Amino acid sequence: MSSHRRYLLFVPLFLAVCTLLGGKYGPAILSASAAQRNVSPTSDDDLKASIESFTKIYDVVDQNYAEKLSPDKAIYKGAIPGMLRTLDPHSTFFDPKEFAGMREEQHGSYYGIGMYIGPQPRTGKTIVLRPFGGSPAYKAGLRPGDVIIQINDKRVDTATSTEIADMLKGPKGTKVQVVVTREGSPKPLVFNIIRDEIPRNSVDEAFWVKPGVAFIRIQQFTETTSKEVEDDLKRLGEQNIKGLILDLRENPGGLLQEGVAVAGHWLDRGQVVVSHKGRAYAEKPYLARGSQYGENYPIVVLVNRYTASAAEIVAGALQDHDRAWILGDTTFGKGLVQTVYPLSDNTGLALTTQHYYTPSGRLIQRDYSNLSFLDYYYGKRNQVSNPTDVKQTDLGRVVYGGGGITPDEKYAAPKLDALELSAVRKNAFFDFSVYYFANHSATLPKGWIPDENVLNDFHDFLMKKGVEFTEADWTRDHAWLRDELRQEMYITAFSYEDSLKIGVEQDPEVQKAIAAMPEAAKLLAMSKNRYGKQRASLQ
Protein backbone atom coordinates (compact mmCIF):
# COMPACT_ATOMS: atom_id res chain seq x y z
CA MET A 1 0.00 0.00 0.00
CA SER A 2 1.39 3.42 -0.91
CA SER A 3 2.34 5.79 1.89
CA HIS A 4 -0.66 8.04 1.10
CA ARG A 5 -3.25 5.27 1.19
CA ARG A 6 -1.64 3.59 4.20
CA TYR A 7 -1.73 6.90 6.08
CA LEU A 8 -5.40 7.61 5.29
CA LEU A 9 -6.45 4.14 6.44
CA PHE A 10 -4.12 4.15 9.45
CA VAL A 11 -5.12 7.41 11.14
CA PRO A 12 -8.51 6.26 12.51
CA LEU A 13 -6.84 3.21 14.12
CA PHE A 14 -3.91 4.99 15.75
CA LEU A 15 -5.69 6.01 18.95
CA ALA A 16 -6.76 2.46 19.78
CA VAL A 17 -3.45 0.87 18.85
CA CYS A 18 -1.32 3.43 20.67
CA THR A 19 -3.43 2.89 23.79
CA LEU A 20 -2.91 -0.86 23.58
CA LEU A 21 0.79 -0.59 22.81
CA GLY A 22 2.54 1.62 25.29
CA GLY A 23 6.20 1.62 26.16
CA LYS A 24 6.73 -1.23 28.63
CA TYR A 25 4.43 -4.18 28.89
CA GLY A 26 5.02 -7.18 31.04
CA PRO A 27 2.48 -8.18 33.69
CA ALA A 28 3.39 -6.76 37.08
CA ILE A 29 1.78 -7.38 40.44
CA LEU A 30 1.54 -4.49 42.89
CA SER A 31 1.79 -5.79 46.44
CA ALA A 32 -0.14 -4.18 49.27
CA SER A 33 3.04 -3.22 51.08
CA ALA A 34 4.42 -1.55 47.99
CA ALA A 35 1.21 0.32 47.43
CA GLN A 36 1.22 1.65 50.99
CA ARG A 37 4.88 2.42 51.53
CA ASN A 38 4.58 6.15 50.82
CA VAL A 39 1.11 6.74 52.27
CA SER A 40 0.96 9.07 55.26
CA PRO A 41 -1.93 9.02 57.78
CA THR A 42 -3.17 12.33 56.41
CA SER A 43 -3.27 11.14 52.80
CA ASP A 44 -4.87 7.88 53.96
CA ASP A 45 -7.66 9.83 55.65
CA ASP A 46 -8.16 11.96 52.52
CA LEU A 47 -8.39 8.85 50.37
CA LYS A 48 -10.94 7.25 52.70
CA ALA A 49 -13.08 10.41 52.63
CA SER A 50 -12.93 10.57 48.82
CA ILE A 51 -13.98 6.94 48.46
CA GLU A 52 -16.90 7.52 50.84
CA SER A 53 -17.98 10.52 48.75
CA PHE A 54 -17.82 8.49 45.56
CA THR A 55 -19.85 5.68 47.15
CA LYS A 56 -22.58 8.14 48.20
CA ILE A 57 -22.74 9.64 44.71
CA TYR A 58 -22.90 6.18 43.13
CA ASP A 59 -25.75 5.20 45.47
CA VAL A 60 -27.73 8.33 44.52
CA VAL A 61 -27.23 7.62 40.80
CA ASP A 62 -28.07 3.93 41.23
CA GLN A 63 -31.32 4.68 43.05
CA ASN A 64 -32.56 7.67 41.04
CA TYR A 65 -31.23 7.48 37.48
CA ALA A 66 -33.96 7.35 34.82
CA GLU A 67 -32.87 3.91 33.63
CA LYS A 68 -31.42 0.85 35.35
CA LEU A 69 -27.73 1.44 36.01
CA SER A 70 -25.15 -0.99 34.70
CA PRO A 71 -22.33 -1.32 37.29
CA ASP A 72 -19.89 -2.50 34.61
CA LYS A 73 -20.63 0.52 32.44
CA ALA A 74 -20.55 2.97 35.34
CA ILE A 75 -17.29 1.70 36.83
CA TYR A 76 -15.35 0.09 33.99
CA LYS A 77 -16.41 2.51 31.26
CA GLY A 78 -16.92 5.61 33.37
CA ALA A 79 -15.30 6.06 36.77
CA ILE A 80 -12.01 4.25 36.23
CA PRO A 81 -11.23 5.59 32.72
CA GLY A 82 -12.32 9.05 33.86
CA MET A 83 -9.85 8.97 36.74
CA LEU A 84 -7.01 7.75 34.51
CA ARG A 85 -7.78 10.40 31.89
CA THR A 86 -6.91 13.07 34.46
CA LEU A 87 -3.38 11.63 34.77
CA ASP A 88 -2.06 11.43 31.21
CA PRO A 89 -3.21 10.32 27.74
CA HIS A 90 -1.67 6.85 27.98
CA SER A 91 -2.73 5.39 31.33
CA THR A 92 -5.75 3.22 30.58
CA PHE A 93 -8.03 0.48 31.87
CA PHE A 94 -8.74 -2.72 29.93
CA ASP A 95 -12.00 -4.58 30.29
CA PRO A 96 -11.74 -8.38 29.86
CA LYS A 97 -12.10 -8.32 26.08
CA GLU A 98 -9.63 -5.46 25.66
CA PHE A 99 -7.14 -7.11 28.02
CA ALA A 100 -7.31 -10.38 26.07
CA GLY A 101 -6.86 -8.45 22.82
CA MET A 102 -3.80 -6.66 24.19
CA ARG A 103 -2.19 -9.95 25.19
CA GLU A 104 -2.97 -11.39 21.77
CA GLU A 105 -1.30 -8.38 20.13
CA GLN A 106 1.76 -8.87 22.31
CA HIS A 107 1.99 -12.58 21.73
CA GLY A 108 2.13 -12.24 17.95
CA SER A 109 -0.22 -15.10 16.98
CA TYR A 110 -3.73 -16.48 17.37
CA TYR A 111 -5.79 -19.44 16.15
CA GLY A 112 -8.18 -18.89 13.30
CA ILE A 113 -8.28 -18.85 9.49
CA GLY A 114 -6.08 -15.80 8.81
CA MET A 115 -7.74 -12.84 7.13
CA TYR A 116 -8.71 -9.23 7.71
CA ILE A 117 -12.42 -8.47 7.54
CA GLY A 118 -14.39 -5.25 7.85
CA PRO A 119 -17.67 -3.53 7.00
CA GLN A 120 -18.42 -2.73 3.38
CA PRO A 121 -18.71 1.09 3.10
CA ARG A 122 -21.96 1.05 1.11
CA THR A 123 -23.95 -1.67 2.87
CA GLY A 124 -22.24 -2.21 6.21
CA LYS A 125 -22.07 -5.97 5.52
CA THR A 126 -18.87 -7.70 6.61
CA ILE A 127 -16.53 -8.47 3.73
CA VAL A 128 -13.11 -10.04 3.31
CA LEU A 129 -10.54 -7.27 3.01
CA ARG A 130 -7.56 -9.54 2.46
CA PRO A 131 -6.46 -13.05 3.42
CA PHE A 132 -2.93 -13.48 4.75
CA GLY A 133 -0.60 -15.20 2.33
CA GLY A 134 -0.29 -18.91 3.12
CA SER A 135 -3.13 -18.86 5.67
CA PRO A 136 -6.03 -21.35 5.69
CA ALA A 137 -8.29 -18.61 4.27
CA TYR A 138 -5.80 -17.92 1.47
CA LYS A 139 -5.39 -21.61 0.63
CA ALA A 140 -9.16 -22.14 0.63
CA GLY A 141 -9.60 -19.43 -2.00
CA LEU A 142 -11.34 -16.62 -0.12
CA ARG A 143 -10.89 -13.27 -1.90
CA PRO A 144 -11.09 -9.56 -1.14
CA GLY A 145 -14.68 -8.42 -1.56
CA ASP A 146 -16.32 -11.71 -0.56
CA VAL A 147 -19.39 -10.94 1.58
CA ILE A 148 -19.65 -13.20 4.65
CA ILE A 149 -23.24 -14.36 5.13
CA GLN A 150 -22.93 -17.46 7.30
CA ILE A 151 -20.50 -19.05 9.79
CA ASN A 152 -21.19 -22.76 10.34
CA ASP A 153 -24.99 -22.90 10.65
CA LYS A 154 -25.49 -19.31 11.83
CA ARG A 155 -26.49 -16.42 9.58
CA VAL A 156 -24.40 -13.33 10.28
CA ASP A 157 -26.26 -10.69 8.29
CA THR A 158 -26.76 -8.51 11.35
CA ALA A 159 -23.54 -9.42 13.19
CA THR A 160 -20.73 -6.89 13.51
CA SER A 161 -17.30 -7.49 12.02
CA THR A 162 -15.91 -7.93 15.55
CA GLU A 163 -18.51 -10.58 16.35
CA ILE A 164 -17.77 -12.42 13.10
CA ALA A 165 -14.01 -12.26 13.77
CA ASP A 166 -14.60 -13.90 17.16
CA MET A 167 -16.65 -16.65 15.50
CA LEU A 168 -13.86 -17.38 13.03
CA LYS A 169 -11.31 -17.89 15.80
CA GLY A 170 -11.07 -21.18 17.63
CA PRO A 171 -8.77 -24.01 18.70
CA LYS A 172 -6.15 -25.24 16.26
CA GLY A 173 -7.33 -28.12 14.10
CA THR A 174 -11.05 -27.38 14.46
CA LYS A 175 -13.32 -26.93 11.46
CA VAL A 176 -15.27 -23.83 10.50
CA GLN A 177 -17.57 -23.38 7.52
CA VAL A 178 -17.65 -19.96 5.88
CA VAL A 179 -20.35 -19.10 3.35
CA VAL A 180 -19.89 -16.01 1.18
CA THR A 181 -21.44 -14.28 -1.79
CA ARG A 182 -19.06 -13.16 -4.51
CA GLU A 183 -19.62 -10.67 -7.30
CA GLY A 184 -19.97 -12.61 -10.56
CA SER A 185 -20.94 -15.85 -8.82
CA PRO A 186 -24.62 -16.87 -9.27
CA LYS A 187 -24.89 -18.63 -5.91
CA PRO A 188 -23.15 -18.53 -2.50
CA LEU A 189 -19.76 -20.19 -2.16
CA VAL A 190 -19.07 -22.60 0.70
CA PHE A 191 -15.58 -22.97 2.23
CA ASN A 192 -14.79 -25.66 4.80
CA ILE A 193 -11.62 -24.55 6.57
CA ILE A 194 -9.41 -26.02 9.30
CA ARG A 195 -8.24 -23.44 11.83
CA ASP A 196 -4.52 -23.10 12.41
CA GLU A 197 -2.08 -20.87 14.27
CA ILE A 198 -1.94 -17.53 12.50
CA PRO A 199 1.29 -15.60 13.05
CA ARG A 200 0.81 -11.86 13.37
CA ASN A 201 4.21 -10.90 12.13
CA SER A 202 5.36 -7.50 13.33
CA VAL A 203 7.89 -7.37 10.48
CA ASP A 204 5.72 -7.40 7.37
CA GLU A 205 8.45 -6.70 4.79
CA ALA A 206 12.13 -7.68 4.56
CA PHE A 207 13.67 -7.88 1.09
CA TRP A 208 16.27 -6.38 -1.26
CA VAL A 209 14.83 -3.10 -2.54
CA LYS A 210 17.84 -2.85 -4.87
CA PRO A 211 21.13 -4.76 -5.11
CA GLY A 212 22.97 -4.38 -1.81
CA VAL A 213 20.20 -2.32 -0.13
CA ALA A 214 17.83 -4.17 2.19
CA PHE A 215 14.43 -2.92 3.35
CA ILE A 216 12.80 -3.91 6.65
CA ARG A 217 9.48 -2.57 7.93
CA ILE A 218 8.43 -3.08 11.56
CA GLN A 219 4.70 -2.51 12.16
CA GLN A 220 4.86 -2.67 15.98
CA PHE A 221 6.98 -4.22 18.73
CA THR A 222 5.58 -7.52 19.99
CA GLU A 223 7.09 -10.48 21.82
CA THR A 224 8.52 -11.84 18.55
CA THR A 225 9.85 -8.67 16.88
CA SER A 226 13.55 -8.97 17.66
CA LYS A 227 13.56 -12.64 16.61
CA GLU A 228 11.74 -11.74 13.39
CA VAL A 229 14.36 -9.08 12.61
CA GLU A 230 17.22 -11.47 13.36
CA ASP A 231 15.65 -14.21 11.24
CA ASP A 232 15.05 -11.84 8.32
CA LEU A 233 18.59 -10.47 8.44
CA LYS A 234 19.93 -14.03 8.46
CA ARG A 235 17.69 -15.00 5.54
CA LEU A 236 18.82 -11.99 3.51
CA GLY A 237 22.46 -12.61 4.36
CA GLU A 238 23.36 -9.70 6.61
CA GLN A 239 27.05 -9.94 5.71
CA ASN A 240 26.07 -8.89 2.17
CA ILE A 241 24.12 -5.76 3.18
CA LYS A 242 25.65 -2.50 1.88
CA GLY A 243 22.82 -0.34 3.21
CA LEU A 244 19.60 -0.81 5.20
CA ILE A 245 16.31 1.09 5.11
CA LEU A 246 14.44 0.59 8.40
CA ASP A 247 10.82 1.69 8.06
CA LEU A 248 9.18 2.74 11.36
CA ARG A 249 6.44 4.90 9.84
CA GLU A 250 3.08 4.47 11.59
CA ASN A 251 4.69 2.16 14.14
CA PRO A 252 2.79 2.92 17.40
CA GLY A 253 5.34 1.21 19.64
CA GLY A 254 4.89 -1.83 21.84
CA LEU A 255 7.18 -3.77 24.13
CA LEU A 256 10.11 -1.77 25.49
CA GLN A 257 12.40 -4.80 25.72
CA GLU A 258 11.83 -5.63 22.06
CA GLY A 259 12.67 -2.08 21.00
CA VAL A 260 15.87 -2.29 23.02
CA ALA A 261 16.80 -5.63 21.43
CA VAL A 262 16.17 -4.35 17.90
CA ALA A 263 18.13 -1.11 18.33
CA GLY A 264 20.90 -2.99 20.14
CA HIS A 265 21.56 -5.13 17.08
CA TRP A 266 23.09 -2.12 15.30
CA LEU A 267 25.00 -0.62 18.26
CA ASP A 268 28.24 -1.47 20.05
CA ARG A 269 27.87 -3.92 22.88
CA GLY A 270 27.33 -1.97 26.12
CA GLN A 271 26.09 1.26 24.53
CA VAL A 272 22.99 2.71 26.19
CA VAL A 273 19.81 2.25 24.15
CA VAL A 274 17.42 3.97 26.56
CA SER A 275 17.02 4.64 30.27
CA HIS A 276 13.95 5.24 32.37
CA LYS A 277 13.10 6.45 35.84
CA GLY A 278 9.99 7.25 37.84
CA ARG A 279 8.85 8.26 41.31
CA ALA A 280 8.84 4.67 42.58
CA TYR A 281 11.67 3.39 40.39
CA ALA A 282 15.40 4.06 40.29
CA GLU A 283 16.97 5.04 37.00
CA LYS A 284 17.70 2.00 34.86
CA PRO A 285 19.72 1.98 31.62
CA TYR A 286 19.14 -0.66 28.95
CA LEU A 287 22.30 -1.66 27.09
CA ALA A 288 22.91 -2.89 23.56
CA ARG A 289 24.03 -6.45 23.08
CA GLY A 290 25.81 -5.81 19.75
CA SER A 291 25.97 -8.23 16.83
CA GLN A 292 28.41 -9.74 14.38
CA TYR A 293 27.48 -7.76 11.27
CA GLY A 294 25.13 -5.05 12.58
CA GLU A 295 27.77 -2.30 12.78
CA ASN A 296 29.11 -2.71 9.26
CA TYR A 297 26.60 -0.96 7.00
CA PRO A 298 24.83 2.44 6.89
CA ILE A 299 21.18 2.73 7.95
CA VAL A 300 18.43 5.15 6.96
CA VAL A 301 15.41 5.12 9.31
CA LEU A 302 12.01 6.27 8.00
CA VAL A 303 9.73 7.95 10.56
CA ASN A 304 6.59 10.10 10.55
CA ARG A 305 4.22 11.77 13.00
CA TYR A 306 2.71 8.42 13.99
CA THR A 307 6.03 6.79 14.88
CA ALA A 308 5.65 6.45 18.64
CA SER A 309 6.91 4.97 21.90
CA ALA A 310 9.19 1.94 21.42
CA ALA A 311 9.69 2.94 17.78
CA GLU A 312 10.92 6.33 18.98
CA ILE A 313 13.29 4.55 21.36
CA VAL A 314 14.86 2.79 18.38
CA ALA A 315 15.05 5.94 16.26
CA GLY A 316 16.37 8.03 19.18
CA ALA A 317 19.08 5.53 20.11
CA LEU A 318 20.33 5.20 16.54
CA GLN A 319 20.30 8.98 16.12
CA ASP A 320 22.02 9.78 19.44
CA HIS A 321 24.81 7.30 18.67
CA ASP A 322 25.05 8.63 15.08
CA ARG A 323 24.36 5.12 13.86
CA ALA A 324 21.58 6.02 11.41
CA TRP A 325 20.30 8.88 9.27
CA ILE A 326 16.69 9.70 10.27
CA LEU A 327 14.42 10.69 7.36
CA GLY A 328 10.81 11.84 7.38
CA ASP A 329 8.63 13.87 9.76
CA THR A 330 8.95 14.61 13.49
CA THR A 331 7.70 11.63 15.47
CA PHE A 332 4.75 11.47 17.84
CA GLY A 333 6.56 12.30 21.08
CA LYS A 334 5.59 9.59 23.57
CA GLY A 335 8.17 9.27 26.34
CA LEU A 336 5.98 7.65 28.99
CA VAL A 337 6.39 4.05 30.11
CA GLN A 338 3.32 2.01 31.03
CA THR A 339 3.41 -1.00 33.33
CA VAL A 340 0.47 -3.40 33.11
CA TYR A 341 -1.10 -4.57 36.37
CA PRO A 342 -3.43 -7.57 35.95
CA LEU A 343 -6.57 -7.09 38.05
CA SER A 344 -9.54 -9.23 39.02
CA ASP A 345 -12.13 -10.47 36.52
CA ASN A 346 -9.49 -10.66 33.73
CA THR A 347 -9.17 -6.90 33.57
CA GLY A 348 -5.96 -4.88 33.53
CA LEU A 349 -4.52 -1.46 34.28
CA ALA A 350 -1.83 0.13 32.11
CA LEU A 351 -0.37 2.82 34.36
CA THR A 352 2.31 5.33 33.49
CA THR A 353 5.06 4.58 35.98
CA GLN A 354 8.17 6.10 34.43
CA HIS A 355 9.64 8.43 31.81
CA TYR A 356 12.18 7.21 29.32
CA TYR A 357 15.22 9.08 28.05
CA THR A 358 17.30 8.61 24.92
CA PRO A 359 21.06 7.92 25.30
CA SER A 360 21.87 11.65 25.16
CA GLY A 361 19.39 12.29 27.97
CA ARG A 362 16.47 13.62 25.92
CA LEU A 363 12.93 13.29 27.25
CA ILE A 364 10.94 13.18 24.03
CA GLN A 365 7.47 13.28 25.61
CA ARG A 366 5.30 15.95 24.01
CA ASP A 367 3.49 18.42 26.26
CA TYR A 368 -0.10 17.24 26.83
CA SER A 369 -1.20 19.88 29.34
CA ASN A 370 -4.11 22.07 28.24
CA LEU A 371 -4.90 19.71 25.35
CA SER A 372 -7.98 17.62 24.76
CA PHE A 373 -7.56 13.89 24.26
CA LEU A 374 -8.25 14.09 20.52
CA ASP A 375 -6.09 17.17 20.03
CA TYR A 376 -3.19 15.33 21.67
CA TYR A 377 -3.49 12.44 19.24
CA TYR A 378 -4.70 14.11 16.06
CA GLY A 379 -4.45 17.88 16.42
CA LYS A 380 -1.93 20.26 14.95
CA ARG A 381 1.38 20.12 16.79
CA ASN A 382 2.70 23.55 17.57
CA GLN A 383 5.54 22.53 19.88
CA VAL A 384 8.28 20.87 17.87
CA SER A 385 10.93 20.67 20.58
CA ASN A 386 11.87 21.98 24.01
CA PRO A 387 14.54 24.69 23.57
CA THR A 388 15.72 24.12 27.14
CA ASP A 389 16.27 20.39 26.59
CA VAL A 390 19.37 20.62 24.39
CA LYS A 391 21.61 17.59 24.05
CA GLN A 392 24.32 16.33 21.73
CA THR A 393 24.84 13.11 19.83
CA ASP A 394 28.09 11.17 20.21
CA LEU A 395 29.58 13.18 17.34
CA GLY A 396 28.41 16.50 18.78
CA ARG A 397 25.32 17.08 16.65
CA VAL A 398 22.67 19.11 18.49
CA VAL A 399 19.37 17.36 19.27
CA TYR A 400 16.37 18.47 21.32
CA GLY A 401 13.92 16.79 23.67
CA GLY A 402 10.27 17.52 24.36
CA GLY A 403 8.69 17.01 20.97
CA GLY A 404 9.48 13.61 19.54
CA ILE A 405 12.47 12.70 17.37
CA THR A 406 13.26 15.42 14.85
CA PRO A 407 14.61 13.78 11.68
CA ASP A 408 18.05 14.61 10.29
CA GLU A 409 16.36 15.22 6.95
CA LYS A 410 12.75 16.29 6.53
CA TYR A 411 10.59 14.59 3.94
CA ALA A 412 7.05 15.64 3.14
CA ALA A 413 5.17 13.31 0.80
CA PRO A 414 3.51 15.08 -2.13
CA LYS A 415 -0.13 15.82 -1.36
CA LEU A 416 -2.79 13.98 -3.29
CA ASP A 417 -4.63 16.04 -5.89
CA ALA A 418 -8.43 16.04 -6.20
CA LEU A 419 -8.69 12.99 -8.45
CA GLU A 420 -6.24 10.92 -6.42
CA LEU A 421 -7.91 11.84 -3.13
CA SER A 422 -11.39 11.10 -4.46
CA ALA A 423 -10.31 7.70 -5.80
CA VAL A 424 -8.88 6.76 -2.40
CA ARG A 425 -11.85 8.02 -0.38
CA LYS A 426 -14.36 6.24 -2.61
CA ASN A 427 -12.45 2.96 -2.25
CA ALA A 428 -12.20 2.85 -6.04
CA PHE A 429 -9.11 0.62 -6.32
CA PHE A 430 -10.53 -2.09 -4.04
CA ASP A 431 -13.97 -1.99 -5.67
CA PHE A 432 -12.57 -2.12 -9.20
CA SER A 433 -10.37 -5.08 -8.31
CA VAL A 434 -13.43 -6.96 -7.03
CA TYR A 435 -15.37 -6.01 -10.17
CA TYR A 436 -12.51 -6.96 -12.52
CA PHE A 437 -11.85 -10.40 -11.05
CA ALA A 438 -15.58 -11.16 -11.07
CA ASN A 439 -15.30 -11.10 -14.87
CA HIS A 440 -11.70 -12.20 -15.45
CA SER A 441 -9.33 -14.91 -14.28
CA ALA A 442 -7.64 -14.24 -10.94
CA THR A 443 -4.40 -15.65 -12.34
CA LEU A 444 -1.99 -13.02 -13.67
CA PRO A 445 1.55 -13.42 -15.00
CA LYS A 446 4.49 -12.52 -12.76
CA GLY A 447 5.42 -8.84 -13.10
CA TRP A 448 1.99 -7.96 -14.49
CA ILE A 449 1.17 -4.26 -14.99
CA PRO A 450 -2.30 -2.97 -15.97
CA ASP A 451 -2.40 -2.28 -19.71
CA GLU A 452 -4.42 0.42 -21.45
CA ASN A 453 -7.47 -1.84 -21.79
CA VAL A 454 -7.61 -2.35 -18.03
CA LEU A 455 -6.99 1.35 -17.41
CA ASN A 456 -9.74 2.33 -19.82
CA ASP A 457 -12.12 0.05 -17.90
CA PHE A 458 -10.97 1.73 -14.69
CA HIS A 459 -11.55 5.16 -16.27
CA ASP A 460 -15.18 4.26 -16.98
CA PHE A 461 -15.54 2.63 -13.54
CA LEU A 462 -14.44 5.86 -11.84
CA MET A 463 -17.04 7.83 -13.75
CA LYS A 464 -19.78 5.41 -12.72
CA LYS A 465 -18.68 5.75 -9.07
CA GLY A 466 -19.14 9.50 -9.29
CA VAL A 467 -15.45 10.43 -9.20
CA GLU A 468 -15.31 13.78 -10.95
CA PHE A 469 -12.29 14.49 -13.17
CA THR A 470 -11.32 15.89 -16.54
CA GLU A 471 -9.36 14.12 -19.24
CA ALA A 472 -6.46 16.42 -18.37
CA ASP A 473 -6.67 15.12 -14.76
CA TRP A 474 -6.65 11.55 -16.05
CA THR A 475 -3.59 12.17 -18.22
CA ARG A 476 -1.72 13.88 -15.37
CA ASP A 477 -2.42 11.10 -12.86
CA HIS A 478 -2.23 8.20 -15.31
CA ALA A 479 0.99 6.67 -13.93
CA TRP A 480 -0.08 7.06 -10.29
CA LEU A 481 -3.48 5.46 -10.93
CA ARG A 482 -1.84 2.59 -12.82
CA ASP A 483 0.61 1.90 -9.98
CA GLU A 484 -2.06 2.05 -7.27
CA LEU A 485 -4.33 -0.24 -9.27
CA ARG A 486 -1.51 -2.71 -9.83
CA GLN A 487 -0.81 -2.82 -6.12
CA GLU A 488 -4.45 -3.44 -5.21
CA MET A 489 -4.98 -6.14 -7.83
CA TYR A 490 -1.87 -8.02 -6.68
CA ILE A 491 -3.68 -8.89 -3.43
CA THR A 492 -6.18 -11.10 -5.28
CA ALA A 493 -3.91 -12.32 -8.09
CA PHE A 494 -0.90 -13.08 -5.88
CA SER A 495 -1.03 -12.19 -2.17
CA TYR A 496 -1.19 -9.25 0.19
CA GLU A 497 2.51 -9.71 0.89
CA ASP A 498 3.33 -9.42 -2.83
CA SER A 499 1.20 -6.27 -2.94
CA LEU A 500 3.16 -4.75 -0.04
CA LYS A 501 6.43 -5.33 -1.88
CA ILE A 502 5.09 -3.56 -4.95
CA GLY A 503 4.03 -0.65 -2.74
CA VAL A 504 7.50 -0.32 -1.24
CA GLU A 505 9.13 -0.35 -4.65
CA GLN A 506 6.77 2.43 -5.81
CA ASP A 507 7.12 4.55 -2.64
CA PRO A 508 8.91 7.87 -3.38
CA GLU A 509 10.10 8.14 0.23
CA VAL A 510 11.88 4.80 -0.10
CA GLN A 511 13.60 6.16 -3.21
CA LYS A 512 14.57 9.22 -1.17
CA ALA A 513 16.01 6.92 1.50
CA ILE A 514 18.15 5.19 -1.11
CA ALA A 515 19.42 8.60 -2.24
CA ALA A 516 20.19 9.52 1.41
CA MET A 517 22.29 6.41 2.04
CA PRO A 518 25.58 8.35 1.51
CA GLU A 519 24.66 10.61 4.47
CA ALA A 520 24.21 7.52 6.65
CA ALA A 521 27.53 6.18 5.36
CA LYS A 522 29.28 9.42 6.41
CA LEU A 523 27.92 9.08 9.96
CA LEU A 524 29.04 5.47 10.11
CA ALA A 525 32.54 6.36 8.90
CA MET A 526 32.91 9.23 11.39
CA SER A 527 31.65 7.05 14.26
CA LYS A 528 34.05 4.25 13.42
CA ASN A 529 36.92 6.72 13.21
CA ARG A 530 35.99 8.25 16.58
CA TYR A 531 35.48 4.95 18.38
CA GLY A 532 38.51 3.42 16.70
CA LYS A 533 40.74 6.14 18.18
CA GLN A 534 39.12 5.74 21.60
CA ARG A 535 39.68 1.98 21.58
CA ALA A 536 43.29 2.42 20.47
CA SER A 537 43.96 4.83 23.34
CA LEU A 538 42.58 2.33 25.84
CA GLN A 539 44.92 -0.45 24.76
Stockholm file with secondary structure:
# STOCKHOLM 1.0

chainA/1-539         MSSHRRYLLFVPLFLAVCTLLGGKYGPAILSASAAQRNVSPTSDDDLKASIESFTKIYDVVDQNYAEKLSPDKAIYKGAIPGMLRTLDPHSTFFDPKEFAGMREEQHGSYYGIGMYIGPQPRTGKTIVLRPFGGSPAYKAGLRPGDVIIQINDKRVDTATSTEIADMLKGPKGTKVQVVVTREGSPKPLVFNIIRDEIPRNSVDEAFWVKPGVAFIRIQQFTETTSKEVEDDLKRLGEQNIKGLILDLRENPGGLLQEGVAVAGHWLDRGQVVVSHKGRAYAEKPYLARGSQYGENYPIVVLVNRYTASAAEIVAGALQDHDRAWILGDTTFGKGLVQTVYPLSDNTGLALTTQHYYTPSGRLIQRDYSNLSFLDYYYGKRNQVSNPTDVKQTDLGRVVYGGGGITPDEKYAAPKLDALELSAVRKNAFFDFSVYYFANHSATLPKGWIPDENVLNDFHDFLMKKGVEFTEADWTRDHAWLRDELRQEMYITAFSYEDSLKIGVEQDPEVQKAIAAMPEAAKLLAMSKNRYGKQRASLQ
#=GR chainA/1-539 SS CCHHHHHHHHHHHHHHHHHHSCSCCCCCCCCHHHHHTTCCHHHHHHHHHHHHHHHHHHHHHHHHSSSCCCHHHHIIIIIHHHHHHTTCSSCEEECHHHHHHHHHHHHTEEEECCEEEEECTTTCCEEEEEECTTSHHHHHTCCTTCEEEEETTEECTTCCHHHHHHHHCCSTTCEEEEEEECTTCSSCEEEEEECEEEECCSEEEEEEEETTEEEEEECCBCTTHHHHHHHHHHHHTGGGCSEEEEECTTCCCBCHHHHHHHHHTTSCTTCEEEEEEETTEEEEEEECCCCSSTTSSCEEEEECTTCCTHHHHHHHHHHHTTCSEEEESCCCCCCEEEEEEECGGGCEEEEEEEEEECTTCCCCCCCCTTCCHHHHHHSCCCCCCEEEEEEECTTCCEEEESSSCCCSEECCCCCCCHHHHHHHHTTHHHHHHHHHHHHSCSCCCTTCCCCHHHHHHHHHHHHHTTCCCCHHHHHHTHHHHHHHHHHHHHHHHTCHHHHHHHHHHHCHHHHHHHHTHHHHHHHHHHHHHHHHHHHHHHC
#=GC SS_cons         CCHHHHHHHHHHHHHHHHHHSCSCCCCCCCCHHHHHTTCCHHHHHHHHHHHHHHHHHHHHHHHHSSSCCCHHHHIIIIIHHHHHHTTCSSCEEECHHHHHHHHHHHHTEEEECCEEEEECTTTCCEEEEEECTTSHHHHHTCCTTCEEEEETTEECTTCCHHHHHHHHCCSTTCEEEEEEECTTCSSCEEEEEECEEEECCSEEEEEEEETTEEEEEECCBCTTHHHHHHHHHHHHTGGGCSEEEEECTTCCCBCHHHHHHHHHTTSCTTCEEEEEEETTEEEEEEECCCCSSTTSSCEEEEECTTCCTHHHHHHHHHHHTTCSEEEESCCCCCCEEEEEEECGGGCEEEEEEEEEECTTCCCCCCCCTTCCHHHHHHSCCCCCCEEEEEEECTTCCEEEESSSCCCSEECCCCCCCHHHHHHHHTTHHHHHHHHHHHHSCSCCCTTCCCCHHHHHHHHHHHHHTTCCCCHHHHHHTHHHHHHHHHHHHHHHHTCHHHHHHHHHHHCHHHHHHHHTHHHHHHHHHHHHHHHHHHHHHHC
//
